[in-house]
Amino acid sequence: MSSDRGSDRSRPPAVRFAVRAAVAGAVLGCAVGLGAYNSWLVSLLVGVPLVVTALVISPRPRRIDGMLKAGQSRKQIPVTIEALTRSSLDASDVQPTLVTATISPPNDTDYRARWLTAMPKPVAATVLQDADTTLPSALIPPRPDTSLSYDVGIAPGKATEFGNHPPKSTLLQPLVTLLVAIALFVGVGDGWHISVSLPDAGISSTSVEDTESSYDPQQQIDNLLRQVRTLGPNAENSILSLRITRDGYDSASVLDRKTGESLDIDYTGSSKTWSGPERNPTDSRGPRTFRADELSRMQFTTIRAQMNAVIPERSRFFESMTVVRSGDDQPVLATADFGDDIEDGVDIQANTEGVVATWFNPGDFQTSVTLAAEMMAEAGIPTDQPILNRFEIRGDPDSATISAGDIQNSGGVLVEYTDLKSSGSLSRAPGHFPSLRIYSENKTGRLRAGSFAFTDVSASTFDQVRNDAMRRGNVDTFDRDLVDIEASHRYVLDKYQTVISIKSGPDPAEEIYSLDGQYIAPK
């Protein structure tokens, strides 16, 4: 004997919910993958709609899941209602309803049962009006193995209560969605990245070069020069600057000799698009420009590799390179910036012959004195004549400062002089070529009082002075290069005299020594 019920046909199959959960997970995984590995525009236009789609199709547990529901059953089963408890948590038409009743199937014996059903409001109203009524077969539970006892009041086993629904198995639906999304996102990995060319916010490009996306320095420079030539017949002979970066955001500036303005162009390597030319006012004129053919001997990829090899290891992270004249009629130099953060940042130069400037440790006094002698010889400044007003070695940019000067922020060596014709200075910082500055013409034709010859000082004397100053100041050995030392003509102990001054260590006092290294007094 069996009861005729239509409820099984009306229940949503577990397979259907599992499929919906898996599809929702796949859509969600696509949304997260495309959004995480691409630009914000892809996230906005593709990722957000996919997330919304996943939320729409994802199955969500409901209070009536797992309960008997009114389906398309036309058959009515006689029942005698003993008790009916209807949920009232919200105003929905269909509510969980706990029913205790005797069921009288046609051509079958009666049985008593207690069950939860998703009962529509009209059906509940009908039942409340007449306990002896009929219910759609879809709302009738199957005959239990043991009929509900009138003595016990509930069926054997676990009691049927509102708290048992929705069943814990419904939690598997969002879990399936989440697991599928994670598996798809992790499994595809970098494959989520898609190449999208975004419009540039600047002036529309005049042409697009098919440049490699590897951002090779030589290719970047060649790419800029090709675009410069499109700006006019004389543009490649009127270049003010070229700049390339690690990220492929490159730029060039050209002087318009007719208007005195600069023509600025920019290139975005990721999208391979140009913007510009844009006209801007500039104070630079012809003496600041250079020709494209002046760079013919510079192999920029090789230059970058050579620079990377000589700078400190902690700074070996290329950021950018700029080709420019530092001043009117000054040499054309390529200056590269390295270092992933401010503390490790350094810059280093190369000339148009492709020669990379010497990187040195100024705290090594022997090396600094040798390089100072070389730059004086190259500039035609004699080392054996008493024309020096100041000779300074600054071991580290963070060293305490005795006197402000060209090497204050870089470290290095500095020579100030006055000869019979002019006054000026020579300086050399690590990774930089020597820089000559002429202060003024010497109209008197006489040397300054207290001047000394470069040969009057030596690396060994400077080392002797440093060792004594470190001993007096209890300076640790690892702070040995944290030093600023200079020979100059100064007012000391109530008179002007030529002395050696030094500040050594992180918090130093200034000490004064004679040119032969004998201690005189604190400043």
Buried (B, 14 or more C-beta within 10 A) or exposed (E): EEBEBBBEEBBEEEEEBBEBBBBBBBBBBBBBBBBEBBBEEBBEEBBEEBBEBBEEBBBEBBBBBBBBBBBEBEBBBBBBBBEBEBBEEEEBEBBBBBBBBBBBBEEBEEBBBBBBBBBBBEBBEEBEEEBEBBBBBBBBBBBBEEBBEEEEEEBEEEEBEEEEBBEEEBEBBBEBBBBBBBEBBEEBEEEBBEEEEEEBEBBEBEEEBEBEEEBBBBBBBBBBBBBBEEBBEEBBBBBBBBBBBBEBBBBBBBBBBEEEBBBBBBBBBBBBBBBBBBEEEBEBEEEBBBEBEBBEEBBBEBBBEBBBEBBEEEBBBBBBBBBBBEEEEEEBBBBBBBBEEEEBEBBBBBBBEBBBBBBBBBBBBEBBBEBBBEBBEEBEBBBEBBBBBBBBBBBBBEBBEBBEBBBBEBBBBBBBBBBEEEBBBBBBBBBBBBBBEEEEEBEEEEBBEBBBBBEBBBBEBBBBBBBBBBEBBEBEEEBBBBBBBBBBBBEBEEEEBBBBBBBBBEEBBBBBBBBEBEBBEEB
